[in-house]
Amino acid sequence: MKVLVVGGGCREHALCWSLHQDPEVEKLYAAPGNAGTALHAENLPIAADDIDSLTRLAQELRPDLTVVGPEAPLCAGITDAFGRHGLAVFGPSSRSARLEGSKVWTKELAQRYGVPTAEARSFDDPREAISFSRGFPFPQVIKADGLASGKGVFIATDFSQAQKAIVSLMEQRLYGAAGQRLLIEAFLEGVELSAFALFDAKQYSVLGVAHDYKRIEDGDRGPNTGGMGAFLPSPFVSPALLRQIEESIFSRLHAACIGERLDYRGVLYAGLMMTREGPFLLEINVRFGDPEAQVLLPSLETPLSEIARATCRDELGSLRLLRHRRSVVGVVIASSGYPENPRLDDRIIVSESKTPASGMQGLLFYGAAKETQGILRTAGGRVFTAVGWGDRLAEARERAYEQVSAVSFPGMHFRKDIASFLAGRPVPEREEG
């Protein structure tokens, strides 16, 4: 079968790597791809959000399956456009993708269908937002309504911080149109989780649960980013808690998709806060997370193409979803200045002894890395995700940081506490090892 992967980051390299392992996949394309996807696929120079050009390309190539990595093309309607030409896409329609495209709409939907979520109010006037914030308990969370690449969320511990966040989003338009509306939400205490499920028009199936590190600095300090690392499985998620996540989050969200006639087919990523009262929904993403995909995909034994085709055909009920019994850790390597102003065009050196094809227990997924005349250079904020796995979390962590040591470029930055520190406490090993 022929498969097209849309996107050009670390997540898309992981998707291409996963599909490349599948003997069913005979030809693999990536648009636009990067220096890493080129190891497994034919890169095609079309931007991920250029829906018209991608549609024309797909009409020529006639891929049996298209897997969409980032949220922007999904919200822009790539699944709808491809579907009009009889092309299968593993990813929701633009109407379904509103679950990520509008936090306000999603908050209202969650409340209607009884999904546990924090108290919140929405605003499209900065003066009203500031007035409400002044009387709302602190800490409070200020969220841009639209897409902001994971950076449109601010935690305000006092009114001064809240006012600054509201002004930057709504008046200064820090993230453009994403800040035209915003949510002011109650702050929740607990451990944050990234939970993934497959949704088709008939049922859902839980794919996995991971931990993501959003802050730029060790100890969860500094500004939010798109993600600085991830690991799975979670030592905090017992079988009883997983059932609770299914019943109170995924079951109700799937019922909401059916009730709203969304015809959702793809991955649904629920950002959760595990509180003393149970799991609460923080946000929904309509695709694999980044960097969560980089640890989730190596944990799957069932081929990704089989998973995607079953989802597109509403056949999740007959899918046998198998996972490896391994821990997986991913560490993001970022450019100097990320997330506000990443430095570009620094020369990258990757040790030949630890390249992505070298080891059976570690990988280096490429993100914002470009190759020009045989020289690798930085091309954005998150340049690599170094991944390792093993029977125990400590073993996986050691192998991930071995992959980090294979990379060198001026100003490279990475967290040193991935899979060792979480929510103010050390990360324990799972009892079963």
Secondary structure, 3 states (H helix, E strand, C coil): CEEEEEECCHHHHHHHHHHHCCCCCCEEEEEECCCCHHHCCEECCCCCCCHHHHHHHHHHHCCCEEEECCHHHHHCCHHHHHHCCCCCEECCCCCCCHHHHCHHHHHHHHHHCCCCECCEEEECCHHHHHHHHHHCCCCEEEEECCCCCCCCEEEECCHHHHHHHHHHHHCCCCCHHHHCCEEEEECCCCEEEEEEEEECCCCEEEEEEEEECCEEECCCEEEECCCCEEEECCCCCCHHHHHHHHHHHHHHHHHHHHHCCCCCCEEEEEEEEEECCEEEEEEEECCCCCCHHHHHHHHECCCHHHHHHHHHCCCHHHCCCCECCCEEEEEEEECCCCCCCCCCCCECEECHHHCCCCCCCEEEEECCEEEECCEEEECCCEEEEEEEEECCHHHHHHHHHHHHCCEECCCCECCCCCCCEECCEECCCCCCC
